[in-house]
Amino acid sequence: MSGAVATTVLEGDRQFGVAVRLNPKYRGSIDAIRNVKVAYQTPSGANAYIPLSEVADITLDTGASFIYRETSQRYIPIKFSVRGRDLGSTVKEAQARIARTVKLPNGYRVEWAGEFDDLQKAKQRLMVVVPITLLLILVLLYGLFNTLLESLLALAGIPFAIGGGLIALYLSGLAFSVSAAIGFISLFGVAVMDGILNITYFRELRAQGMDVAQAVFRGAEQRMRPMLMTALSAGVGLFPAAISHGIGSQVQRPLATVVVGGMFIGPLLLLVVAPALRRIFLARQTAESSDGGGAGDAEPT
């Protein structure tokens, strides 16, 4: 009925399959198909022909033209694309509408696969990877400074970098995605690097005899240029990707936007807020150490 490839025709370096089908007058209607002759072998060994309706029931029914199976189960794929909004909110709205209006028979279920399923799995992995990353960074910082307080102060730039990335996503109208999450992880390293520069120079100034307030102010002043130049170079380099709208921009734009926003806003906040935090906590720690040292040096009379 639908045709079968009987042979192949060669034309130069190309090949064409030649399909053979019944004449339209033998397959144009249900009655014509019922009268199609099929051969069978008689007891004497000769071939005889009978109508197809003698050996089969020919009816016109409605059904699937193709049956899909996965893990030995049948499924019906329904595909759609998202334009003008983020994938997460679109699927969430679709799930709510389907749960409210579609009643599935027993034995049927709905599974949301494709890019949405990949997004959910990636978010689950990030919920494990990000805390482990922060913990490893804290361990490395503790190995560098040998104090938990200075290690935490070096990590103080991470919230400002995250805030800059979130502001950039909001202003650009982009939604949080896996690509944006990778951009935030990239910002973690830059923010920690800035914190290491500040804390290391602060310790050098303290070793030279400066008090806490002078060391904090001098450290922020001297490290402002390298921090801003690092942020400016990275931000300018990724700015074209952050404003691109060509093919593939759906993947690179969130990452570039997060990095550009974190690089431009994060260091500015870090230069203002982080020195104040160091001034407060390190001065308090110095005062407690001085009080403890004075009490320990006293001798009973």
N, C-alpha and C positions, 0 to 999 in steps of 0.2 A: 504493500500500500504506500508506504513512505519512501521506498526506494532502497536499493542496496548497491554498493560499489562492486561492479563486476570486473573491471580492469583499470589499468592506469595508462594514460597517454603522456608521452614524453614530448616536450617542445623545448628544445635547447637544454638549458639547465633547470627547467621547471617541470613539475609533474602535476597532472590533473587526474583526479579520480572520475571515472565514468560510471554514473549511477543508472540503474535500470529500474523502471517502474511500470506497473500495469497501465494499459491504455485508460484514459480518463473515463471512457464509457463503462469500464468494468469496476470502477471505484468511485463513481460520482454520487452514489446514493446508497442507502442501506439495502434496498432490494437488489441493487447491482452487486453489492458485496456478497449478499446471501447466495447469489447464483454463480459466483466464481467457482470454476471446476477445479477439484483437487483429485489427484491420482491415488489409486490404491492398487495393490496387486491381488489378482484373483487366484483361486486355488490352482488354476492351470498355469500360472506364471505370467499371464498377460496383464497389461495395465488397463484399468477401467477408470472412468471419471464420474464423480458424483458432485452435486452442488455442496458448497461449504456449509449451507444450512443443515445438511444431514448429519454433520459431525460436530456442530457448534451452534450456540445461540448467539446471534448477532443483534445487539441492541446499542442504542445511543445513550450513554450515561455521562453524567458530569463528575469529574474527578481531577486529581492532580496529574498534570502532564509529566511531572518528574517528582520522584520521592527522594528527599534528602535524608541521610542517616549520619549520625555521629554517636560514637560509643554504643553502637547497636540499638539506638533509639531514633525514631523518626522525629524530624523537626521541620518547621516552616520558617525560613529566614525572612525577616522584614527589615529592610534597610532604609535609612534616611540620613540626610546630611544637615549640618547646622550652619546657618549663615546669619551674621549680625548679632550673635550672642554667644555666651560661653557654653561649652558642652555640659558641664555639671548641672547648671540651673535648667537647661533644656530637658535633660533626662529626668531630673527631679519632677518637673512639671508633667512630663509624659507619664511617669510612674503614678503620680497622684490621679491623673485623669483616667488611666487604665484601671487602677484599683477601684475607682468610683463608678465607672460605667461599664466595664467589661467583666462578665461573669463566666469563668472558664468551667467546662465540664470536669467531672472527676477524671483524674489521670493526666490532666493538662497543666502546664505551668509556663511561666514567662521568665526567660533569662535575658539579662541585658549584657550583651557581649560587645565585641568590636573595640573601638577606641575607648569607650567608657569603661569597659572591663579592664583594659590595660591601665587606664588612669587610676582606678581603684586599687589595683595591685601595686602600682608604683607608689601610691600614697601610703599603703601599708608598709612597703619596704622603707620609705623615707622616715616613717615613725620609729623605725628601729635604727636606721643608719644615722640620722641626725643626732640623737642623744649619745650614741657611741662616738661619733665624731667630736662632739663637745667634750666628752669625758676624756678622750685621748688627747685633745688639745690642752685640757687642764692638767693632765699628767705630765705632758711635755713641759708646760710652763712651770709646774712645780719642780721638775728636775732642773730647770734653768735658774729659778729664783730661790728655791728652797724655803719659800714661805707661802702659805695659802692665801694670805691677804693680798700680796702683790700679784699672785697668779690670777686671783679674781678681778683685781683692778685692770690687769691686762686684757681680761675678757670683757671689760665694761664697754668696749667699743662695739660689740656685737649688736646690742639692742638699737644703737643709733644707726648702724648700717642697715638693719632690718627695717627700721622706721623709714629710712630714705628709700629703700626698695618698695615698700608698701605705698608711700606717697607717689612714687613714680608710676606704679601700676594704676593707682586711682586716677591720676591726672591723665594718663594715656587711655583709660577705659578698658584696660586688659584685665582678664580674670587670672586668678592663681592657677597655675598648671605645673606639670612636672618640669617643664623647661624653666619656669620661674623659680621653682624650688632649687634647681641646680644653680641658678644665679645666686640665690641666697647662700648656698653652701660656699660658693666662690667668695662671697663677701665676708664670710667668717674668717677665712685665711688672711684677707687684707686687713680687716679690723684688728685681728690678733697681732699681725705684724706691726701695725701702728702702735698698739699697746706695748709691745716689746721694746720698740724704739724709745718710747717715752719713759718707761720704767727703768730701762738700762741707763739712760742718760741721767735720770733722776738719782739713781744710786751712785753714779760717778760724781755728781755734784755734792751729794751728801758726804761722800768719802773725802771731798776736798774741804769740808768744814762748813758748808752752807747750812742754814737752818731749813726747816721743811718748807716754809712759805716761799723763801727765795729760790730754793731748788725747784719747786713746782712751777713757779712763774718763769724762771730761766729755762727750764726744760721745755715748757710749752712754746716759749718764744723761739728757741733754737731748732726745735723739731717741726715747727709749723711749715717751713718751706719744703723739706723732703716729703712730708705727708701730703701737702697740697699738690706738689708736682706729680707724685705717684698717682693720686686720685685723678688729676687732670689728664694725664697721659692715657690712663685706662678708660676714662669716660669719653674722651675725644675719639679714641680708637673704636669704641663700640657704638658711638652715637649714630653713625649711618645705619647700622643694623637695627637700632632701636626705632628709627623712623621709616624703615623700608616697608614696602607693601607689595613686593614682587613674589615670584614663586618661591616657596619655602620660608617666607617670612613668618608664617604662623608658628613655626618652631623657634626661630632665632629671635623674634621680637620680644617675647616675654623675658628671656634670659638677658638680652642686651639691655632692656629697659630697667630691669632690677639692678643690674650692675652699674649702669649709668646713674640711676637715682641714688643708689647706696654710695657711690664714689663722690658724687657732688654734695650730698647732704650729710652723709655720715661723718666724714672728717671735720666738717665745720662744727657739728654738735660735739664731736669728740674733743676738739680743741677748747671748747667752752665748758663742757660739763665734766669731762674726765679729770682735768686739773683740780676742779673743786672737790671731786670725790677723793682724789689723792691727798689734797690739803686736809680734808676732814679726818679720814681714817688713818693716814700715816702719822699725822700730828698727834692723834689720840694714842696710837700705838707707841710713839716715841715718848709721850708723857707717861704712859703706864710703865714703860721700860725704865725710865728715869726714876720714877717713884719706887719701883721694885728694887732697882740697883741701890738707891739710897738707903732703903730699909735693910737690905742685906749687908751693907758695909758698916752699919752701926754696931757697936760693941757694948755689952752691958757694963755698967759701972758699979 
